[in-house]
Amino acid sequence: MGKRGVVSIPEQERDRRDSDETLMRRVLGGDESALGILYKRYGGLVYSVSLNILGDSGAAEEILQDIFHRLWSHASRFNPTRGSLASWLLVMARNRAIDRARRRTPWVAEEAGDPLPTSSLDVESAAEQREAAERVRAALRALPEPQRVAMELAFFEGLTQSEIARRTGHPLGTIKTRLRAALASLRLVLE
């Protein structure tokens, strides 16, 4: 117990309780420790998505660092009314990885002149990143096959819903329904 009978909460417990929105407000205020908490919370998932798309751990790590650099330098762009922070980060990672896969040229940070805030970041170990990647793979494997196939084509190959419909021979409405259901299931498992 701390002063005046107040029970102190271990730092790790406080980190788990902080909402993404609270942490983003802290990041906007220049709090590097809040960025570190978000990195611990979502870094493995961002890495996993990038690795699944690119199949290159070095490129996935570069995208991971770029995404969190952007989170730090452009935190004001996150709008919690439009979706969760996890979804925002994963969509950015997916888009970055697909762009890189399409270019197949060496990755260059668009804002290479900006310094990275590394003083308080605790970079995740490779084991933690593999664990997060396995959670994503397991969540995908648990989906019914039609939903899983639609998600893989959309997320990892970057196909539009219309392109998925043409490739699979299923109506566009069916593809939209499968993707919506798959996203809802994944959100429940991963958040």
VOLUM-951645 format. One record per atom (N, C-alpha, C): residue number from 1; x, y, z. Coordinates in pm, 1 decimal. Example, Ala and Ser with C-alpha at 12.3 -4.5 7.8 and 13.67 -1.06 7.14 Angstrom:
{1 {1319.0 -569.0 780.0}}
{1 {1230.0 -450.0 780.0}}
{1 {1320.0 -330.0 780.0}}
{2 {1285.0 -225.0 708.0}}
{2 {1367.0 -106.0 714.0}}
{2 {1290.0 3.0 787.0}}
This chain:
{1 {83.2 -118.8 0.0}}
{1 {0.0 0.0 0.0}}
{1 {87.0 124.2 0.0}}
{2 {43.9 224.2 -73.3}}
{2 {117.7 348.5 -83.2}}
{2 {72.2 446.8 23.4}}
{3 {95.6 574.4 -0.9}}
{3 {56.8 679.6 92.6}}
{3 {-93.6 679.9 114.4}}
{4 {-133.9 710.7 236.9}}
{4 {-274.5 729.0 272.0}}
{4 {-361.2 610.1 235.5}}
{5 {-306.5 490.2 242.4}}
{5 {-385.8 368.9 221.0}}
{5 {-422.1 339.9 76.5}}
{6 {-363.0 411.0 -17.8}}
{6 {-392.9 388.4 -159.3}}
{6 {-306.2 274.0 -209.0}}
{7 {-369.7 178.3 -271.6}}
{7 {-296.9 64.8 -327.5}}
{7 {-235.0 109.2 -458.9}}
{8 {-103.0 92.5 -470.5}}
{8 {-39.0 130.6 -596.6}}
{8 {-57.7 18.4 -698.0}}
{9 {-79.0 59.3 -819.8}}
{9 {-101.5 -36.0 -928.7}}
{9 {28.0 -51.3 -1003.9}}
{10 {74.8 -174.4 -1022.3}}
{10 {197.7 -193.5 -1100.4}}
{10 {184.4 -128.5 -1237.3}}
{11 {296.6 -78.5 -1290.4}}
{11 {295.9 -7.4 -1418.5}}
{11 {233.0 -90.0 -1529.9}}
{12 {263.4 -219.4 -1533.5}}
{12 {210.1 -303.7 -1639.9}}
{12 {57.1 -312.0 -1632.8}}
{13 {0.5 -317.9 -1511.3}}
{13 {-144.2 -320.4 -1497.0}}
{13 {-205.6 -190.7 -1545.4}}
{14 {-142.7 -76.5 -1513.0}}
{14 {-192.5 53.1 -1559.7}}
{14 {-191.2 56.9 -1711.5}}
{15 {-84.2 4.8 -1771.0}}
{15 {-73.2 4.2 -1916.2}}
{15 {-189.3 -69.5 -1980.3}}
{16 {-229.1 -181.5 -1922.1}}
{16 {-339.1 -260.7 -1978.4}}
{16 {-472.1 -187.1 -1966.2}}
{17 {-486.7 -106.8 -1862.1}}
{17 {-613.5 -39.4 -1838.1}}
{17 {-631.1 83.3 -1925.4}}
{18 {-522.0 146.0 -1965.9}}
{18 {-532.0 266.9 -2047.2}}
{18 {-596.9 234.0 -2180.8}}
{19 {-699.4 310.2 -2214.6}}
{19 {-764.4 288.3 -2343.7}}
{19 {-674.9 341.8 -2454.3}}
{20 {-698.1 292.7 -2574.1}}
{20 {-621.7 341.9 -2688.7}}
{20 {-641.9 491.9 -2705.7}}
{21 {-764.4 538.1 -2683.2}}
{21 {-793.9 679.9 -2699.6}}
{21 {-714.3 763.8 -2598.3}}
{22 {-707.6 716.1 -2475.0}}
{22 {-628.9 785.6 -2372.0}}
{22 {-481.7 788.7 -2410.9}}
{23 {-431.1 676.0 -2456.4}}
{23 {-290.7 668.6 -2496.1}}
{23 {-262.3 760.2 -2615.2}}
{24 {-355.2 767.5 -2709.3}}
{24 {-335.3 854.6 -2824.8}}
{24 {-334.1 1001.8 -2782.3}}
{25 {-416.4 1038.4 -2685.1}}
{25 {-412.0 1176.0 -2633.8}}
{25 {-274.7 1203.5 -2572.9}}
{26 {-221.0 1104.7 -2501.4}}
{26 {-88.2 1120.4 -2442.6}}
{26 {19.1 1131.4 -2551.1}}
{27 {6.8 1052.7 -2657.6}}
{27 {102.1 1060.4 -2768.7}}
{27 {95.6 1200.0 -2831.1}}
{28 {-25.9 1251.4 -2851.0}}
{28 {-41.5 1386.7 -2905.2}}
{28 {28.5 1490.1 -2818.8}}
{29 {33.3 1464.1 -2688.2}}
{29 {101.2 1553.2 -2596.1}}
{29 {250.9 1530.6 -2587.8}}
{30 {303.7 1438.1 -2667.6}}
{30 {447.2 1414.1 -2670.0}}
{30 {496.0 1310.9 -2570.1}}
{31 {406.4 1227.6 -2517.4}}
{31 {442.7 1126.6 -2417.5}}
{31 {494.9 1000.5 -2486.3}}
{32 {627.4 983.4 -2486.3}}
{32 {688.6 867.4 -2551.6}}
{32 {651.8 736.7 -2482.5}}
{33 {626.1 740.2 -2352.4}}
{33 {589.7 616.1 -2282.9}}
{33 {455.9 562.8 -2333.3}}
{34 {364.5 652.5 -2371.1}}
{34 {236.2 609.0 -2427.6}}
{34 {259.1 540.3 -2562.1}}
{35 {350.8 594.8 -2642.2}}
{35 {385.4 531.2 -2769.4}}
{35 {443.6 392.2 -2743.9}}
{36 {527.5 380.2 -2642.5}}
{36 {585.5 250.7 -2607.3}}
{36 {478.9 148.5 -2569.8}}
{37 {378.0 191.9 -2496.9}}
{37 {268.5 101.8 -2458.0}}
{37 {193.2 55.3 -2582.4}}
{38 {164.4 149.0 -2673.1}}
{38 {94.1 112.2 -2796.1}}
{38 {178.9 19.1 -2882.3}}
{39 {310.6 41.3 -2882.4}}
{39 {401.0 -45.6 -2957.1}}
{39 {394.7 -187.7 -2901.1}}
{40 {398.7 -198.7 -2769.3}}
{40 {388.8 -331.3 -2706.1}}
{40 {254.8 -395.8 -2736.4}}
{41 {150.1 -316.0 -2738.6}}
{41 {14.3 -365.7 -2758.4}}
{41 {-9.0 -411.8 -2902.4}}
{42 {39.1 -335.5 -3000.1}}
{42 {3.0 -361.7 -3140.0}}
{42 {120.2 -390.3 -3233.8}}
{43 {242.3 -377.1 -3186.9}}
{43 {356.9 -398.0 -3274.2}}
{43 {361.6 -536.5 -3335.3}}
{44 {330.3 -636.9 -3256.2}}
{44 {332.7 -773.7 -3307.1}}
{44 {231.2 -797.1 -3417.1}}
{45 {113.6 -738.0 -3403.9}}
{45 {10.3 -754.8 -3506.1}}
{45 {48.0 -682.0 -3635.0}}
{46 {102.4 -561.7 -3621.4}}
{46 {145.3 -485.9 -3739.5}}
{46 {255.0 -563.4 -3811.8}}
{47 {350.4 -614.7 -3736.4}}
{47 {459.2 -694.0 -3794.3}}
{47 {403.7 -818.3 -3864.5}}
{48 {310.9 -884.7 -3800.0}}
{48 {253.5 -1008.0 -3853.9}}
{48 {184.8 -984.9 -3987.8}}
{49 {105.7 -880.1 -3997.1}}
{49 {36.6 -849.5 -4122.4}}
{49 {137.9 -821.4 -4232.1}}
{50 {237.6 -741.1 -4200.6}}
{50 {340.5 -707.5 -4299.7}}
{50 {417.2 -831.5 -4343.8}}
{51 {452.9 -916.4 -4247.8}}
{51 {527.4 -1038.2 -4279.0}}
{51 {444.1 -1133.6 -4364.4}}
{52 {315.4 -1146.7 -4333.8}}
{52 {229.2 -1235.3 -4412.4}}
{52 {216.0 -1188.8 -4556.4}}
{53 {215.3 -1059.8 -4577.8}}
{53 {201.6 -1007.2 -4713.5}}
{53 {333.1 -1016.6 -4790.1}}
{54 {442.6 -980.4 -4723.1}}
{54 {571.7 -969.9 -4791.7}}
{54 {656.5 -1095.7 -4785.4}}
{55 {641.5 -1174.1 -4678.0}}
{55 {725.4 -1291.7 -4661.6}}
{55 {871.5 -1257.7 -4636.7}}
{56 {898.4 -1136.8 -4592.8}}
{56 {1034.8 -1089.0 -4571.3}}
{56 {1039.4 -1019.7 -4435.5}}
{57 {1108.7 -1081.5 -4338.7}}
{57 {1109.2 -1027.6 -4202.3}}
{57 {1175.0 -889.9 -4195.3}}
{58 {1279.1 -867.5 -4273.8}}
{58 {1344.5 -737.3 -4273.5}}
{58 {1251.4 -627.3 -4322.2}}
{59 {1180.6 -653.8 -4430.6}}
{59 {1086.1 -555.2 -4484.2}}
{59 {970.7 -534.0 -4386.7}}
{60 {925.1 -642.1 -4322.3}}
{60 {816.4 -630.5 -4224.9}}
{60 {858.9 -544.6 -4106.4}}
{61 {983.4 -559.9 -4062.1}}
{61 {1034.6 -478.2 -3952.0}}
{61 {1044.1 -331.0 -3992.1}}
{62 {1084.1 -304.7 -4115.3}}
{62 {1091.8 -166.3 -4163.2}}
{62 {952.8 -102.3 -4164.8}}
{63 {854.9 -177.8 -4211.7}}
{63 {718.3 -125.7 -4214.4}}
{63 {668.3 -103.5 -4072.5}}
{64 {698.1 -195.3 -3981.8}}
{64 {659.8 -180.4 -3841.3}}
{64 {714.2 -48.4 -3786.0}}
{65 {841.7 -23.4 -3807.3}}
{65 {902.4 99.7 -3756.8}}
{65 {840.6 222.2 -3822.9}}
{66 {814.2 214.4 -3952.4}}
{66 {754.7 326.8 -4024.4}}
{66 {614.6 357.5 -3970.9}}
{67 {536.7 254.5 -3946.5}}
{67 {399.5 274.9 -3897.4}}
{67 {402.1 345.4 -3762.5}}
{68 {490.4 302.4 -3671.9}}
{68 {493.5 365.0 -3539.8}}
{68 {560.3 502.6 -3543.2}}
{69 {649.2 524.7 -3637.3}}
{69 {703.2 658.8 -3657.0}}
{69 {590.4 751.8 -3701.2}}
{70 {509.3 705.0 -3792.9}}
{70 {395.6 785.4 -3840.6}}
{70 {293.9 808.0 -3729.4}}
{71 {272.4 704.9 -3648.7}}
{71 {181.2 720.2 -3535.2}}
{71 {231.0 832.8 -3444.8}}
{72 {360.9 838.2 -3420.9}}
{72 {420.4 941.5 -3336.6}}
{72 {409.2 1080.5 -3402.1}}
{73 {446.8 1087.9 -3528.2}}
{73 {454.5 1219.6 -3592.5}}
{73 {320.7 1269.6 -3647.2}}
{74 {224.1 1179.7 -3664.4}}
{74 {94.0 1220.5 -3720.9}}
{74 {-22.1 1165.0 -3637.0}}
{75 {-7.6 1166.9 -3507.3}}
{75 {-110.8 1111.2 -3418.3}}
{75 {-244.9 1180.9 -3436.0}}
{76 {-243.1 1306.5 -3474.5}}
{76 {-368.4 1381.6 -3489.1}}
{76 {-455.4 1327.4 -3602.6}}
{77 {-399.6 1247.4 -3690.8}}
{77 {-477.5 1191.1 -3802.0}}
{77 {-570.1 1077.0 -3758.7}}
{78 {-544.2 1021.0 -3641.1}}
{78 {-630.8 912.8 -3591.9}}
{78 {-761.7 972.2 -3542.4}}
{79 {-872.2 916.7 -3591.6}}
{79 {-1004.9 961.8 -3551.5}}
{79 {-1078.5 842.6 -3489.9}}
{80 {-1093.6 841.0 -3355.9}}
{80 {-1155.9 725.8 -3291.0}}
{80 {-1302.5 704.1 -3328.9}}
{81 {-1367.7 804.8 -3385.9}}
{81 {-1507.1 787.3 -3427.3}}
{81 {-1518.1 707.0 -3557.0}}
{82 {-1405.6 692.4 -3627.6}}
{82 {-1408.1 618.3 -3754.4}}
{82 {-1367.0 472.5 -3740.1}}
{83 {-1317.7 433.6 -3622.4}}
{83 {-1277.6 294.7 -3601.8}}
{83 {-1174.0 284.1 -3491.7}}
{84 {-1137.4 161.1 -3462.3}}
{84 {-1042.1 136.6 -3354.0}}
{84 {-899.7 167.3 -3399.1}}
{85 {-814.2 190.8 -3302.2}}
{85 {-673.4 215.1 -3331.6}}
{85 {-610.5 91.3 -3394.6}}
{86 {-645.6 -26.4 -3344.3}}
{86 {-591.0 -149.8 -3400.3}}
{86 {-623.8 -160.5 -3549.4}}
{87 {-747.3 -132.7 -3585.3}}
{87 {-787.4 -139.6 -3726.2}}
{87 {-710.9 -38.1 -3809.0}}
{88 {-695.8 82.3 -3757.0}}
{88 {-624.6 188.5 -3827.9}}
{88 {-480.5 148.3 -3854.7}}
{89 {-413.9 96.1 -3751.6}}
{89 {-274.6 54.0 -3766.5}}
{89 {-261.9 -62.1 -3864.8}}
{90 {-352.6 -159.1 -3854.9}}
{90 {-344.5 -275.8 -3942.3}}
{90 {-372.6 -240.4 -4087.9}}
{91 {-465.8 -149.4 -4110.3}}
{91 {-492.9 -106.4 -4248.4}}
{91 {-371.1 -32.1 -4304.3}}
{92 {-309.2 54.2 -4222.2}}
{92 {-188.1 122.6 -4269.0}}
{92 {-78.9 21.3 -4302.4}}
{93 {-60.2 -78.0 -4215.7}}
{93 {43.2 -179.3 -4239.6}}
{93 {12.0 -259.1 -4365.8}}
{94 {-112.0 -297.7 -4380.7}}
{94 {-153.4 -374.4 -4498.5}}
{94 {-127.0 -294.5 -4625.7}}
{95 {-170.6 -169.4 -4626.7}}
{95 {-152.4 -87.3 -4745.7}}
{95 {-5.0 -65.5 -4777.2}}
{96 {75.0 -39.9 -4674.7}}
{96 {219.0 -19.6 -4693.2}}
{96 {282.4 -145.5 -4750.6}}
{97 {246.9 -261.0 -4693.8}}
{97 {306.8 -387.0 -4738.9}}
{97 {265.8 -419.0 -4882.6}}
{98 {140.1 -396.4 -4915.5}}
{98 {94.1 -422.2 -5053.1}}
{98 {164.0 -328.3 -5150.3}}
{99 {175.7 -201.0 -5113.4}}
{99 {248.5 -106.0 -5199.3}}
{99 {392.2 -152.5 -5221.9}}
{100 {454.3 -195.2 -5114.9}}
{100 {593.2 -241.1 -5126.2}}
{100 {603.0 -366.5 -5212.6}}
{101 {510.7 -459.9 -5193.0}}
{101 {512.1 -583.1 -5272.2}}
{101 {492.2 -551.8 -5420.3}}
{102 {408.5 -453.8 -5450.5}}
{102 {384.3 -417.3 -5590.4}}
{102 {504.5 -347.9 -5652.7}}
{103 {573.1 -266.7 -5574.3}}
{103 {690.4 -194.8 -5624.9}}
{103 {811.0 -285.9 -5639.2}}
{104 {830.1 -371.4 -5539.6}}
{104 {946.7 -460.9 -5535.1}}
{104 {1077.5 -384.3 -5551.8}}
{105 {1079.5 -262.2 -5495.9}}
{105 {1202.3 -183.8 -5493.5}}
{105 {1239.0 -160.7 -5348.1}}
{106 {1363.4 -123.2 -5321.1}}
{106 {1402.7 -101.2 -5182.1}}
{106 {1313.9 2.1 -5114.2}}
{107 {1281.2 -27.5 -4989.4}}
{107 {1194.8 58.8 -4910.4}}
{107 {1270.7 182.3 -4866.3}}
{108 {1206.0 298.7 -4878.4}}
{108 {1264.6 422.9 -4830.8}}
{108 {1156.7 495.9 -4752.5}}
{109 {1187.2 537.1 -4631.4}}
{109 {1090.6 611.8 -4551.5}}
{109 {1057.4 741.0 -4623.4}}
{110 {929.0 773.9 -4630.6}}
{110 {887.9 893.7 -4700.3}}
{110 {934.5 1018.1 -4627.3}}
{111 {952.0 1009.2 -4498.3}}
{111 {996.2 1123.1 -4419.7}}
{111 {1124.5 1085.0 -4347.8}}
{112 {1225.2 1044.5 -4423.7}}
{112 {1348.7 993.5 -4365.1}}
{112 {1419.4 1096.0 -4278.5}}
{113 {1391.7 1224.7 -4298.7}}
{113 {1458.0 1326.3 -4219.7}}
{113 {1405.3 1337.5 -4077.5}}
{114 {1288.0 1284.6 -4047.1}}
{114 {1230.7 1294.4 -3913.5}}
{114 {1300.1 1197.8 -3819.5}}
{115 {1341.5 1245.1 -3702.3}}
{115 {1405.6 1154.9 -3606.4}}
{115 {1304.7 1059.8 -3544.4}}
{116 {1346.7 938.4 -3517.6}}
{116 {1260.0 840.6 -3452.8}}
{116 {1273.0 852.9 -3301.8}}
{117 {1161.9 851.4 -3229.9}}
{117 {1169.4 857.9 -3084.5}}
{117 {1201.7 720.3 -3028.1}}
{118 {1325.7 694.6 -2997.6}}
{118 {1365.6 561.9 -2952.8}}
{118 {1405.1 555.6 -2807.4}}
{119 {1411.4 669.8 -2739.4}}
{119 {1466.5 670.1 -2604.3}}
{119 {1390.1 581.8 -2507.7}}
{120 {1258.5 574.4 -2519.8}}
{120 {1184.3 494.6 -2422.6}}
{120 {1110.2 377.8 -2486.4}}
{121 {1135.1 352.0 -2613.0}}
{121 {1066.8 239.4 -2676.3}}
{121 {1134.3 109.1 -2637.9}}
{122 {1053.6 15.2 -2597.7}}
{122 {1104.7 -117.6 -2566.6}}
{122 {1072.8 -205.8 -2687.0}}
{123 {1170.3 -227.1 -2772.7}}
{123 {1147.3 -303.0 -2895.5}}
{123 {1114.2 -447.3 -2860.7}}
{124 {1005.9 -495.9 -2919.4}}
{124 {961.8 -631.7 -2890.0}}
{124 {1062.9 -733.4 -2938.8}}
{125 {1068.3 -841.3 -2866.9}}
{125 {1158.1 -948.8 -2906.9}}
{125 {1098.7 -1023.9 -3025.9}}
{126 {1182.6 -1093.3 -3096.6}}
{126 {1136.0 -1171.8 -3211.2}}
{126 {1034.0 -1275.6 -3167.1}}
{127 {1051.6 -1330.1 -3048.0}}
{127 {956.7 -1430.4 -2997.6}}
{127 {818.1 -1370.9 -2979.6}}
{128 {809.5 -1248.9 -2929.0}}
{128 {679.2 -1184.5 -2911.4}}
{128 {614.5 -1157.3 -3046.5}}
{129 {694.4 -1118.1 -3144.6}}
{129 {640.2 -1092.5 -3277.1}}
{129 {590.4 -1222.1 -3341.3}}
{130 {665.3 -1330.1 -3322.3}}
{130 {619.6 -1458.9 -3375.9}}
{130 {489.8 -1502.2 -3308.6}}
{131 {479.1 -1477.2 -3178.3}}
{131 {358.0 -1513.1 -3105.4}}
{131 {237.5 -1435.2 -3159.6}}
{132 {256.0 -1307.1 -3183.3}}
{132 {147.9 -1225.9 -3238.3}}
{132 {111.0 -1273.0 -3378.8}}
{133 {211.4 -1306.4 -3458.0}}
{133 {186.1 -1356.6 -3593.4}}
{133 {107.0 -1486.6 -3586.9}}
{134 {140.3 -1571.2 -3493.1}}
{134 {68.0 -1698.3 -3479.2}}
{134 {-76.4 -1674.5 -3435.8}}
{135 {-99.4 -1573.7 -3349.9}}
{135 {-237.2 -1542.1 -3310.0}}
{135 {-319.8 -1501.9 -3431.8}}
{136 {-261.1 -1422.1 -3519.6}}
{136 {-332.0 -1380.1 -3640.9}}
{136 {-358.7 -1500.8 -3729.7}}
{137 {-255.9 -1585.3 -3748.8}}
{137 {-274.4 -1705.2 -3833.1}}
{137 {-381.6 -1796.9 -3775.6}}
{138 {-378.8 -1816.4 -3643.2}}
{138 {-477.7 -1903.0 -3578.2}}
{138 {-618.2 -1845.9 -3593.8}}
{139 {-630.6 -1714.6 -3580.5}}
{139 {-761.9 -1651.2 -3596.7}}
{139 {-811.9 -1668.9 -3739.5}}
{140 {-722.4 -1656.3 -3837.0}}
{140 {-761.7 -1677.9 -3976.4}}
{140 {-800.5 -1823.7 -4002.1}}
{141 {-722.7 -1917.1 -3945.3}}
{141 {-753.5 -2060.0 -3964.6}}
{141 {-888.0 -2096.9 -3903.9}}
{142 {-928.2 -2026.0 -3799.3}}
{142 {-1053.6 -2057.2 -3731.0}}
{142 {-1176.3 -2009.7 -3809.8}}
{143 {-1155.4 -1922.3 -3907.7}}
{143 {-1268.5 -1874.5 -3988.2}}
{143 {-1319.6 -1985.8 -4078.5}}
{144 {-1449.1 -1985.2 -4109.6}}
{144 {-1499.1 -2078.6 -4211.7}}
{144 {-1423.9 -2053.1 -4342.9}}
{145 {-1400.4 -2158.6 -4417.5}}
{145 {-1316.4 -2147.5 -4538.2}}
{145 {-1358.4 -2036.8 -4633.5}}
{146 {-1487.4 -2020.2 -4665.6}}
{146 {-1521.9 -1911.8 -4759.4}}
{146 {-1482.8 -1772.8 -4706.5}}
{147 {-1497.8 -1750.8 -4575.9}}
{147 {-1459.0 -1622.8 -4516.8}}
{147 {-1307.2 -1607.9 -4517.0}}
{148 {-1237.3 -1715.2 -4483.1}}
{148 {-1091.0 -1710.8 -4478.0}}
{148 {-1033.6 -1679.4 -4615.8}}
{149 {-1084.0 -1746.2 -4718.5}}
{149 {-1035.0 -1723.7 -4854.6}}
{149 {-1058.4 -1578.5 -4896.0}}
{150 {-1178.7 -1526.8 -4868.4}}
{150 {-1209.4 -1388.5 -4904.1}}
{150 {-1115.8 -1291.8 -4830.1}}
{151 {-1091.8 -1316.9 -4700.4}}
{151 {-1002.3 -1230.4 -4622.9}}
{151 {-859.2 -1235.5 -4676.5}}
{152 {-810.9 -1354.2 -4706.9}}
{152 {-674.5 -1366.9 -4757.5}}
{152 {-658.7 -1293.6 -4891.0}}
{153 {-758.6 -1306.6 -4977.5}}
{153 {-750.3 -1238.3 -5106.3}}
{153 {-756.0 -1086.8 -5089.3}}
{154 {-839.8 -1040.6 -4997.9}}
{154 {-852.8 -895.8 -4976.8}}
{154 {-733.4 -840.1 -4901.8}}
{155 {-697.7 -905.2 -4794.2}}
{155 {-598.4 -848.5 -4704.3}}
{155 {-456.3 -874.2 -4750.2}}
{156 {-426.7 -995.0 -4792.0}}
{156 {-288.9 -1028.9 -4824.8}}
{156 {-254.2 -1010.4 -4971.3}}
{157 {-355.0 -1018.0 -5059.2}}
{157 {-326.2 -995.4 -5200.7}}
{157 {-371.9 -859.5 -5248.2}}
{158 {-448.3 -790.2 -5163.5}}
{158 {-489.7 -654.2 -5196.2}}
{158 {-597.9 -644.7 -5301.5}}
{159 {-674.9 -752.2 -5320.4}}
{159 {-780.9 -749.3 -5420.7}}
{159 {-901.6 -672.2 -5368.1}}
{160 {-972.5 -606.2 -5459.0}}
{160 {-1096.7 -539.0 -5422.0}}
{160 {-1206.8 -644.1 -5410.0}}
{161 {-1319.0 -602.8 -5355.7}}
{161 {-1431.2 -696.2 -5343.4}}
{161 {-1476.8 -744.7 -5480.7}}
{162 {-1479.2 -656.4 -5577.4}}
{162 {-1518.3 -695.8 -5713.8}}
{162 {-1419.5 -796.0 -5773.2}}
{163 {-1291.1 -773.1 -5750.2}}
{163 {-1189.2 -866.0 -5801.0}}
{163 {-1202.0 -1003.1 -5734.3}}
{164 {-1232.8 -1004.3 -5605.5}}
{164 {-1252.5 -1131.5 -5534.6}}
{164 {-1372.3 -1204.2 -5592.3}}
{165 {-1479.4 -1131.0 -5618.1}}
{165 {-1600.4 -1192.0 -5675.4}}
{165 {-1568.8 -1255.1 -5811.0}}
{166 {-1494.6 -1182.3 -5894.7}}
{166 {-1458.2 -1237.3 -6026.7}}
{166 {-1369.7 -1360.7 -6012.3}}
{167 {-1269.4 -1351.8 -5923.9}}
{167 {-1175.7 -1463.3 -5909.2}}
{167 {-1243.8 -1588.5 -5854.9}}
{168 {-1332.3 -1570.4 -5756.7}}
{168 {-1395.8 -1687.0 -5693.9}}
{168 {-1522.9 -1732.1 -5764.5}}
{169 {-1579.8 -1644.6 -5848.0}}
{169 {-1703.4 -1679.3 -5916.6}}
{169 {-1827.1 -1663.9 -5829.3}}
{170 {-1815.6 -1594.5 -5717.0}}
{170 {-1929.3 -1571.4 -5627.6}}
{170 {-1982.7 -1430.3 -5648.2}}
{171 {-2111.6 -1410.1 -5620.5}}
{171 {-2169.3 -1275.3 -5635.2}}
{171 {-2101.7 -1175.1 -5541.4}}
{172 {-2097.4 -1049.6 -5584.9}}
{172 {-2035.2 -943.2 -5507.5}}
{172 {-2097.8 -930.9 -5368.0}}
{173 {-2228.6 -941.2 -5359.1}}
{173 {-2296.7 -932.5 -5229.2}}
{173 {-2251.2 -1041.7 -5133.4}}
{174 {-2228.8 -1160.2 -5184.7}}
{174 {-2180.8 -1271.9 -5102.6}}
{174 {-2040.8 -1242.1 -5049.4}}
{175 {-1956.9 -1188.4 -5134.6}}
{175 {-1820.2 -1154.0 -5093.2}}
{175 {-1823.1 -1046.7 -4985.2}}
{176 {-1906.5 -945.0 -5003.7}}
{176 {-1918.0 -838.4 -4902.8}}
{176 {-1962.9 -895.3 -4769.0}}
{177 {-2060.1 -984.4 -4772.1}}
{177 {-2110.5 -1046.2 -4649.0}}
{177 {-2001.8 -1129.5 -4582.5}}
{178 {-1929.4 -1206.9 -4660.4}}
{178 {-1822.1 -1290.5 -4604.5}}
{178 {-1713.1 -1205.0 -4540.1}}
{179 {-1675.7 -1097.8 -4606.3}}
{179 {-1571.4 -1011.6 -4551.6}}
{179 {-1617.8 -942.1 -4423.3}}
{180 {-1741.8 -895.4 -4421.5}}
{180 {-1795.1 -831.9 -4300.5}}
{180 {-1796.9 -929.9 -4184.6}}
{181 {-1843.5 -1051.8 -4209.7}}
{181 {-1849.4 -1153.6 -4104.5}}
{181 {-1709.2 -1192.3 -4057.1}}
{182 {-1616.5 -1204.3 -4150.3}}
{182 {-1478.9 -1239.4 -4114.2}}
{182 {-1415.7 -1129.8 -4029.2}}
{183 {-1435.2 -1004.6 -4067.7}}
{183 {-1379.1 -893.2 -3990.1}}
{183 {-1437.4 -888.8 -3849.5}}
{184 {-1566.8 -913.5 -3837.8}}
{184 {-1629.8 -914.0 -3705.5}}
{184 {-1571.4 -1025.2 -3619.6}}
{185 {-1552.8 -1143.2 -3676.9}}
{185 {-1495.6 -1255.9 -3602.2}}
{185 {-1351.7 -1227.2 -3560.6}}
{186 {-1271.8 -1173.9 -3651.8}}
{186 {-1132.3 -1142.6 -3620.9}}
{186 {-1121.8 -1033.7 -3514.9}}
{187 {-1209.5 -935.2 -3523.2}}
{187 {-1208.6 -826.9 -3424.5}}
{187 {-1232.2 -883.5 -3283.8}}
{188 {-1326.3 -974.7 -3272.7}}
{188 {-1354.7 -1035.8 -3142.0}}
{188 {-1235.7 -1113.3 -3088.4}}
{189 {-1167.4 -1184.4 -3175.2}}
{189 {-1055.5 -1268.9 -3132.6}}
{189 {-931.1 -1185.8 -3101.0}}
{190 {-902.7 -1083.9 -3182.6}}
{190 {-775.5 -1013.1 -3172.6}}
{190 {-777.6 -889.5 -3083.9}}
{191 {-893.3 -834.2 -3054.5}}
{191 {-894.3 -712.9 -2970.6}}
{191 {-920.9 -747.1 -2826.1}}
